[in-house]
Amino acid sequence: MKPGIGALLLCAMFLAISQLSANSVSTWPGLNSMQFHLGGDTYAELRKAPNKAVNRPNPMENDGQAVAAGKLLFLDHCSECHGDDAKGGRKGPSLRVSDVQNATPGTLFWLLTNGVVRKKMPAWSKLPEPQRWQLVRFLRSPEAVPNASTDAAIKP
């Protein structure tokens, strides 16, 4: 075999491997190197909420529009890291897991307010309190909210 053909075949092989590797990121979820990697303490911050926060009820628990408004807020502020469906993304973990779903509304509100600095989750304390409660309502809702109106979110 001539050296030029061998080099060309070697380049073609590396190109094919690179292409297969790039495709595996999007088609094989277990191999997605861009996916957020869960550690043993991924949801440990939820357990750090003080009792006063844990026992705080969501004043929007019975608000029929809170879930839709919370979804809009989630898409604007949270989906970049946690994915559009809150099932995890490139930078943040799933918020649909039992650790989050079983957390009290007050715990989730506390976490949204304070963030998790070492995990690069910002504190959303500048977001008006009603909007943070709407986010909590959305996070604890099992249903997706189709055709949510942008007017549903409370504006500051």
Residue frames as a rotation matrix with the C-alpha (Angstrom) as fourth column:
MET 1
0.585 0.811 0.000 0.00
0.811 -0.585 0.000 0.00
0.000 0.000 -1.000 0.00
LYS 2
-0.142 -0.617 0.774 1.32
0.554 -0.697 -0.454 3.43
0.820 0.365 0.441 -0.86
PRO 3
-0.729 -0.217 -0.649 1.98
0.682 -0.308 -0.663 5.83
-0.056 -0.926 0.373 2.05
GLY 4
-0.914 0.402 0.063 -0.41
-0.381 -0.900 0.214 8.45
0.142 0.171 0.975 0.68
ILE 5
-0.132 0.893 -0.430 -3.33
-0.267 0.386 0.883 6.00
0.955 0.231 0.187 0.55
GLY 6
-0.235 -0.032 -0.972 -2.53
0.783 0.587 -0.208 4.72
0.577 -0.809 -0.113 4.05
ALA 7
-0.942 -0.145 -0.303 -2.55
0.300 -0.771 -0.562 8.27
-0.153 -0.620 0.770 5.44
LEU 8
-0.652 0.758 -0.008 -5.81
-0.597 -0.507 0.622 9.00
0.467 0.410 0.783 3.65
LEU 9
0.004 0.641 -0.768 -7.41
0.173 0.756 0.632 5.85
0.985 -0.135 -0.108 5.09
LEU 10
-0.525 -0.270 -0.807 -6.14
0.822 0.086 -0.564 6.74
0.222 -0.959 0.177 8.56
CYS 11
-0.980 0.199 -0.026 -7.64
-0.191 -0.964 -0.184 10.25
-0.062 -0.176 0.983 8.28
ALA 12
-0.329 0.908 -0.260 -10.93
-0.498 0.067 0.865 8.80
0.802 0.414 0.430 7.05
MET 13
-0.122 0.241 -0.963 -10.97
0.614 0.781 0.118 6.40
0.780 -0.576 -0.244 10.01
PHE 14
-0.806 -0.220 -0.550 -10.37
0.581 -0.470 -0.664 9.23
-0.113 -0.855 0.507 12.51
LEU 15
-0.832 0.554 0.017 -13.07
-0.515 -0.784 0.347 11.31
0.206 0.280 0.938 10.85
ALA 16
-0.124 0.807 -0.577 -15.55
-0.130 0.563 0.816 8.41
0.984 0.176 0.035 11.04
ILE 17
-0.313 -0.050 -0.948 -14.73
0.847 0.437 -0.303 7.80
0.430 -0.898 -0.095 14.72
SER 18
-0.977 -0.066 -0.205 -15.12
0.152 -0.885 -0.441 11.52
-0.152 -0.462 0.874 15.47
GLN 19
-0.575 0.815 -0.065 -18.49
-0.597 -0.364 0.715 11.60
0.559 0.450 0.696 13.72
LEU 20
-0.010 0.555 -0.832 -19.71
0.310 0.793 0.525 8.50
0.951 -0.252 -0.179 15.58
SER 21
-0.603 -0.288 -0.744 -18.53
0.788 -0.071 -0.611 9.98
0.123 -0.955 0.270 18.84
ALA 22
-0.961 0.278 0.003 -20.34
-0.277 -0.958 -0.071 13.27
-0.017 -0.069 0.998 18.16
ASN 23
-0.270 0.910 -0.315 -23.53
-0.461 0.165 0.872 11.41
0.845 0.381 0.375 17.25
SER 24
-0.277 0.149 -0.949 -23.37
0.623 0.780 -0.059 9.32
0.732 -0.607 -0.309 20.41
VAL 25
-0.985 -0.096 -0.146 -23.68
0.174 -0.636 -0.752 12.47
-0.020 -0.766 0.643 22.53
SER 26
-0.589 0.806 -0.050 -27.18
-0.807 -0.590 0.006 13.13
-0.025 0.044 0.999 21.23
THR 27
0.090 0.696 -0.713 -28.40
-0.666 0.574 0.477 9.57
0.741 0.432 0.515 20.67
TRP 28
0.043 -0.131 -0.990 -26.99
0.527 0.845 -0.089 7.65
0.849 -0.518 0.105 23.64
PRO 29
0.680 0.329 0.655 -28.08
-0.232 -0.751 0.618 9.47
0.696 -0.572 -0.434 26.81
GLY 30
0.926 -0.331 -0.181 -25.75
0.320 0.433 0.843 7.45
-0.201 -0.838 0.507 29.01
LEU 31
0.051 -0.971 0.232 -22.73
0.984 0.089 0.157 8.69
-0.173 0.220 0.960 27.07
ASN 32
0.604 0.256 0.754 -23.71
0.500 -0.859 -0.109 12.31
0.620 0.443 -0.647 26.80
SER 33
-0.291 -0.839 -0.460 -20.67
0.924 -0.123 -0.361 14.14
0.247 -0.530 0.811 28.12
MET 34
-0.725 0.071 0.685 -22.56
-0.023 -0.997 0.080 17.43
0.688 0.042 0.724 28.10
GLN 35
0.347 0.910 -0.225 -25.25
0.180 0.170 0.969 16.07
0.920 -0.377 -0.105 30.42
PHE 36
0.181 -0.195 0.964 -25.18
-0.875 -0.480 0.067 17.18
0.449 -0.855 -0.258 34.05
HIS 37
-0.294 -0.353 -0.888 -23.44
0.060 0.921 -0.386 14.51
0.954 -0.167 -0.250 36.12
LEU 38
0.704 0.631 0.325 -25.18
-0.338 -0.104 0.935 13.60
0.624 -0.769 0.140 39.36
GLY 39
-0.570 -0.821 0.012 -23.07
-0.341 0.224 -0.913 13.34
0.747 -0.525 -0.408 42.46
GLY 40
-0.485 0.340 -0.806 -24.03
0.705 0.698 -0.129 11.70
0.518 -0.631 -0.578 45.71
ASP 41
-0.501 0.240 -0.832 -24.93
0.653 -0.526 -0.545 15.09
-0.568 -0.816 0.107 47.16
THR 42
-0.776 0.174 0.606 -26.79
0.473 -0.475 0.742 16.56
0.417 0.863 0.286 44.20
TYR 43
0.105 0.932 0.348 -29.96
0.179 -0.361 0.915 17.18
0.978 -0.034 -0.205 46.20
ALA 44
-0.255 -0.300 -0.919 -28.31
0.913 0.237 -0.331 17.58
0.317 -0.924 0.213 49.63
GLU 45
-0.942 -0.136 0.307 -28.94
0.079 -0.978 -0.193 21.32
0.326 -0.158 0.932 49.64
LEU 46
-0.069 0.995 0.074 -32.66
-0.189 -0.086 0.978 20.61
0.980 0.053 0.194 50.08
ARG 47
0.381 0.182 -0.907 -31.89
0.711 0.569 0.413 19.15
0.591 -0.802 0.087 53.50
LYS 48
-0.636 -0.727 -0.259 -30.15
0.741 -0.482 -0.468 22.36
0.215 -0.490 0.845 54.59
ALA 49
-0.224 0.633 0.741 -33.30
0.020 -0.757 0.653 24.47
0.974 0.161 0.157 54.67
PRO 50
-0.963 -0.101 0.251 -34.06
-0.234 -0.154 -0.960 25.78
0.136 -0.983 0.124 58.16
ASN 51
-0.675 0.732 -0.096 -37.24
0.709 0.607 -0.358 24.54
-0.204 -0.310 -0.929 59.87
LYS 52
-0.238 0.593 -0.770 -38.85
0.014 -0.790 -0.613 27.95
-0.971 -0.157 0.180 59.55
ALA 53
-0.482 -0.005 -0.876 -38.49
-0.833 -0.306 0.461 27.72
-0.270 0.952 0.143 55.76
VAL 54
-0.989 0.051 -0.140 -39.41
0.003 0.946 0.323 24.03
0.149 0.319 -0.936 55.54
ASN 55
-0.545 0.815 -0.198 -42.76
0.728 0.342 -0.595 24.62
-0.417 -0.469 -0.779 57.24
ARG 56
-0.591 0.298 -0.750 -43.69
-0.331 -0.937 -0.111 27.64
-0.736 0.182 0.652 55.15
PRO 57
0.034 0.679 0.733 -46.81
0.594 0.576 -0.562 26.97
-0.804 0.455 -0.384 53.02
ASN 58
-0.873 -0.257 0.415 -47.19
0.487 -0.399 0.777 28.12
-0.035 0.880 0.473 49.43
PRO 59
-0.472 0.731 -0.493 -49.75
-0.095 -0.598 -0.796 30.95
-0.876 -0.329 0.352 49.35
MET 60
-0.249 0.350 -0.903 -50.42
-0.952 -0.261 0.161 30.07
-0.179 0.900 0.398 45.68
GLU 61
-0.873 -0.132 0.469 -51.16
-0.151 0.988 -0.005 26.40
-0.463 -0.075 -0.883 46.30
ASN 62
-0.188 0.901 0.392 -54.80
0.633 0.416 -0.653 26.81
-0.751 0.125 -0.648 45.24
ASP 63
0.027 0.115 -0.993 -54.22
-0.522 -0.845 -0.112 29.40
-0.852 0.521 0.038 42.52
GLY 64
0.634 0.374 0.677 -55.38
0.268 0.715 -0.646 27.81
-0.726 0.590 0.353 39.27
GLN 65
0.962 -0.264 0.063 -53.04
-0.037 -0.358 -0.933 29.91
0.269 0.896 -0.354 37.13
ALA 66
0.590 -0.774 0.232 -49.92
-0.648 -0.282 0.708 29.51
-0.482 -0.568 -0.667 39.27
VAL 67
0.259 -0.503 0.825 -48.72
0.346 0.845 0.407 26.37
-0.902 0.180 0.393 37.48
ALA 68
0.646 0.037 0.763 -48.99
0.762 -0.105 -0.640 27.99
0.056 0.994 -0.096 34.04
ALA 69
0.909 -0.326 0.258 -47.31
-0.323 -0.945 -0.058 31.16
0.263 -0.031 -0.964 35.26
GLY 70
0.499 -0.742 0.447 -44.60
-0.424 0.241 0.873 29.12
-0.756 -0.625 -0.194 36.96
LYS 71
0.424 -0.325 0.845 -43.91
0.703 0.707 -0.081 27.23
-0.571 0.628 0.528 33.76
LEU 72
0.824 -0.106 0.557 -43.39
0.362 -0.657 -0.661 30.48
0.436 0.746 -0.503 31.87
LEU 73
0.747 -0.574 0.335 -41.04
-0.663 -0.605 0.441 31.70
-0.051 -0.552 -0.832 34.57
PHE 74
0.451 -0.567 0.689 -39.23
0.032 0.782 0.623 28.36
-0.892 -0.259 0.371 34.51
LEU 75
0.595 -0.193 0.780 -38.75
0.797 0.273 -0.540 28.58
-0.109 0.943 0.316 30.75
ASP 76
0.834 -0.243 0.496 -37.39
-0.037 -0.921 -0.389 32.13
0.551 0.306 -0.776 31.11
HIS 77
0.484 -0.605 0.632 -35.10
-0.853 -0.488 0.186 31.59
0.196 -0.629 -0.752 34.09
CYS 78
0.204 -0.330 0.922 -34.41
-0.685 0.624 0.375 27.89
-0.699 -0.708 -0.099 34.70
SER 79
0.900 0.310 0.307 -34.71
-0.057 0.781 -0.622 25.81
-0.433 0.542 0.720 31.54
GLU 80
0.567 -0.762 -0.312 -31.27
-0.688 -0.230 -0.688 26.77
0.453 0.605 -0.655 30.23
CYS 81
-0.488 -0.797 0.356 -29.75
-0.856 0.358 -0.373 24.63
0.170 -0.487 -0.857 32.98
HIS 82
-0.543 0.324 0.775 -32.55
-0.415 0.698 -0.583 22.23
-0.730 -0.639 -0.245 33.97
GLY 83
-0.934 0.185 0.306 -34.07
0.357 0.540 0.762 21.59
-0.024 0.821 -0.570 30.52
ASP 84
-0.691 0.709 0.142 -37.42
-0.503 -0.612 0.610 22.73
0.519 0.350 0.780 29.12
ASP 85
0.242 0.820 -0.519 -39.22
-0.147 0.559 0.816 19.85
0.959 -0.121 0.256 30.84
ALA 86
0.375 -0.210 0.903 -37.31
-0.903 -0.303 0.305 20.20
0.209 -0.930 -0.303 34.16
LYS 87
0.999 0.014 0.038 -35.88
-0.021 0.983 0.182 16.72
-0.035 -0.183 0.983 33.68
GLY 88
0.353 -0.935 -0.047 -32.28
0.321 0.074 0.944 17.91
-0.879 -0.348 0.326 33.73
GLY 89
0.998 -0.062 -0.006 -29.98
-0.030 -0.406 -0.913 19.51
0.054 0.912 -0.407 31.25
ARG 90
0.429 -0.903 0.019 -26.39
0.325 0.134 -0.936 20.29
0.843 0.408 0.352 30.44
LYS 91
-0.440 -0.673 0.595 -25.76
-0.223 -0.559 -0.798 22.29
0.870 -0.484 0.096 33.61
GLY 92
-0.482 0.338 0.808 -28.41
-0.875 -0.218 -0.432 21.30
0.030 -0.915 0.401 36.15
PRO 93
-0.984 0.070 0.165 -30.06
0.038 0.980 -0.195 18.19
-0.175 -0.185 -0.967 37.55
SER 94
-0.458 0.889 -0.027 -33.59
0.361 0.214 0.908 16.96
0.812 0.406 -0.418 37.06
LEU 95
-0.842 0.288 0.456 -36.20
-0.534 -0.565 -0.629 18.71
0.076 -0.773 0.630 39.17
ARG 96
0.159 0.926 -0.341 -38.73
-0.819 0.317 0.479 15.93
0.552 0.203 0.809 38.56
VAL 97
-0.475 -0.411 -0.778 -37.02
0.057 0.868 -0.493 13.43
0.878 -0.278 -0.389 40.89
SER 98
0.380 0.704 -0.600 -38.55
0.614 0.293 0.733 12.33
0.692 -0.647 -0.321 44.18
ASP 99
-0.411 -0.586 -0.699 -36.07
0.909 -0.322 -0.265 14.39
-0.070 -0.744 0.665 46.24
VAL 100
-0.993 0.058 0.107 -37.49
-0.035 -0.978 0.204 17.56
0.117 0.199 0.973 44.71
GLN 101
-0.327 0.943 -0.062 -41.10
-0.132 0.019 0.991 16.41
0.936 0.332 0.118 44.39
ASN 102
0.280 0.411 -0.868 -41.18
0.736 0.488 0.469 15.33
0.616 -0.770 -0.166 48.05
ALA 103
-0.800 -0.561 -0.211 -39.58
0.578 -0.628 -0.522 18.54
0.160 -0.539 0.827 49.31
THR 104
0.048 0.840 -0.541 -41.97
0.814 -0.347 -0.466 20.94
-0.579 -0.418 -0.700 50.98
PRO 105
0.631 0.229 0.741 -43.01
0.666 -0.649 -0.367 24.08
0.397 0.725 -0.562 49.10
GLY 106
0.967 -0.253 -0.017 -41.14
-0.194 -0.784 0.589 26.13
-0.163 -0.566 -0.808 51.71
THR 107
0.264 -0.910 0.319 -37.95
0.290 0.391 0.874 24.17
-0.920 -0.138 0.367 51.11
LEU 108
0.061 -0.192 0.979 -38.12
0.995 0.086 -0.045 24.78
-0.075 0.978 0.197 47.36
PHE 109
0.864 0.291 0.411 -38.89
0.326 -0.945 -0.016 28.45
0.384 0.148 -0.912 47.92
TRP 110
0.772 -0.628 -0.099 -35.89
-0.143 -0.323 0.935 28.72
-0.619 -0.708 -0.339 50.26
LEU 111
0.013 -0.796 0.605 -33.63
0.636 0.473 0.609 27.07
-0.771 0.377 0.513 47.68
LEU 112
0.335 0.179 0.925 -34.85
0.891 -0.378 -0.250 29.34
0.305 0.908 -0.286 44.88
THR 113
0.985 0.115 0.126 -34.32
0.064 -0.934 0.350 32.37
0.158 -0.337 -0.928 47.08
ASN 114
0.633 -0.768 0.095 -30.81
-0.374 -0.196 0.907 31.42
-0.678 -0.609 -0.411 48.22
GLY 115
0.607 -0.400 -0.687 -29.46
-0.687 0.169 -0.706 29.43
0.399 0.901 -0.172 45.28
VAL 116
0.851 -0.485 0.200 -26.64
0.298 0.761 0.576 26.92
-0.431 -0.430 0.793 45.49
VAL 117
0.697 -0.571 -0.434 -23.50
-0.646 -0.763 -0.034 28.95
-0.312 0.304 -0.900 44.91
ARG 118
-0.250 -0.897 0.365 -21.04
-0.579 0.441 0.686 26.04
-0.776 -0.040 -0.630 44.86
LYS 119
-0.239 0.250 0.938 -23.18
0.616 0.786 -0.053 24.33
-0.750 0.566 -0.342 42.19
LYS 120
-0.966 -0.260 -0.004 -23.49
0.185 -0.699 0.691 27.60
-0.182 0.666 0.723 40.23
MET 121
-0.108 0.972 0.207 -27.24
0.901 0.007 0.435 27.92
0.421 0.234 -0.876 40.76
PRO 122
-0.737 -0.213 0.641 -28.00
0.066 -0.967 -0.246 31.60
0.672 -0.139 0.727 41.20
ALA 123
-0.662 0.569 -0.488 -30.06
0.549 -0.075 -0.832 32.99
-0.510 -0.819 -0.263 44.03
TRP 124
-0.484 0.587 0.649 -33.39
0.615 -0.298 0.730 34.22
0.622 0.753 -0.217 42.68
SER 125
-0.334 0.324 -0.885 -34.06
0.859 -0.283 -0.427 36.55
-0.389 -0.903 -0.184 45.62
LYS 126
-0.836 0.011 -0.549 -34.51
-0.148 -0.967 0.205 39.51
-0.528 0.253 0.811 43.25
LEU 127
-0.720 0.689 -0.086 -37.37
0.150 0.275 0.950 37.70
0.678 0.670 -0.301 41.54
PRO 128
-0.339 0.632 0.697 -40.57
-0.836 -0.541 0.084 38.91
0.430 -0.554 0.712 43.24
GLU 129
-0.752 0.006 0.659 -41.83
-0.497 0.651 -0.573 36.57
-0.432 -0.759 -0.487 45.93
PRO 130
0.327 0.931 0.160 -45.11
-0.555 0.326 -0.765 35.73
-0.765 0.161 0.624 44.12
GLN 131
0.518 -0.181 -0.836 -43.12
-0.797 0.252 -0.549 34.62
0.311 0.950 -0.014 41.08
ARG 132
-0.649 -0.760 0.035 -40.88
-0.702 0.580 -0.414 32.38
0.294 -0.293 -0.910 43.21
TRP 133
-0.409 0.590 0.697 -44.02
-0.435 0.545 -0.717 30.75
-0.802 -0.596 0.034 44.64
GLN 134
0.630 0.616 -0.473 -45.34
-0.693 0.171 -0.700 30.26
-0.351 0.769 0.535 41.10
LEU 135
-0.068 -0.758 -0.649 -42.09
-0.831 0.403 -0.384 28.50
0.552 0.513 -0.657 40.22
VAL 136
-0.809 -0.175 0.561 -42.50
-0.524 0.646 -0.555 26.25
-0.265 -0.743 -0.614 43.25
ARG 137
0.133 0.958 0.255 -46.06
-0.530 0.286 -0.798 25.46
-0.837 -0.029 0.546 42.18
PHE 138
0.580 0.008 -0.815 -44.86
-0.796 0.221 -0.564 24.52
0.176 0.975 0.135 38.70
LEU 139
-0.442 -0.873 -0.205 -41.99
-0.784 0.487 -0.385 22.39
0.436 -0.010 -0.900 40.01
ARG 140
-0.776 0.188 0.601 -44.36
-0.356 0.656 -0.665 20.37
-0.520 -0.731 -0.442 42.17
SER 141
0.295 0.929 -0.225 -46.92
-0.737 0.071 -0.672 19.89
-0.608 0.364 0.705 39.39
PRO 142
-0.234 -0.378 0.896 -46.86
0.167 0.892 0.420 16.60
-0.958 0.248 -0.145 37.48
GLU 143
0.500 0.574 0.648 -48.59
0.710 0.156 -0.686 17.98
-0.495 0.804 -0.329 34.45
ALA 144
-0.744 -0.610 0.272 -47.21
0.648 -0.559 0.517 19.97
-0.163 0.561 0.811 31.55
VAL 145
0.024 0.751 -0.659 -49.01
0.329 -0.629 -0.704 23.20
-0.944 -0.200 -0.263 30.89
PRO 146
-0.433 -0.166 0.886 -49.89
0.897 0.021 0.442 23.64
-0.092 0.986 0.139 27.20
ASN 147
-0.102 0.404 0.909 -50.68
0.625 -0.685 0.374 27.04
0.774 0.606 -0.182 25.74
ALA 148
0.039 0.063 -0.997 -49.88
0.941 -0.337 0.015 29.03
-0.336 -0.939 -0.073 28.87
SER 149
0.742 0.293 0.603 -50.66
0.500 -0.841 -0.206 32.69
0.447 0.454 -0.771 28.53
THR 150
-0.345 -0.934 0.093 -47.79
0.658 -0.312 -0.685 35.11
0.669 -0.176 0.722 29.07
ASP 151
-0.101 0.388 0.916 -50.18
-0.430 -0.847 0.312 37.28
0.897 -0.362 0.252 31.07
ALA 152
0.695 0.473 -0.542 -50.42
0.197 0.599 0.776 34.61
0.692 -0.646 0.323 33.77
ALA 153
-0.148 -0.816 -0.558 -47.08
0.908 0.112 -0.403 35.50
0.392 -0.567 0.725 35.38
ILE 154
0.808 0.349 -0.474 -47.23
0.545 -0.748 0.379 38.27
-0.223 -0.564 -0.795 37.95
LYS 155
0.257 -0.710 0.655 -45.11
0.542 -0.456 -0.706 41.17
0.800 0.537 0.267 36.78
PRO 156
-0.370 -0.488 -0.790 -42.95
0.929 -0.197 -0.313 43.10
-0.003 -0.850 0.527 39.29
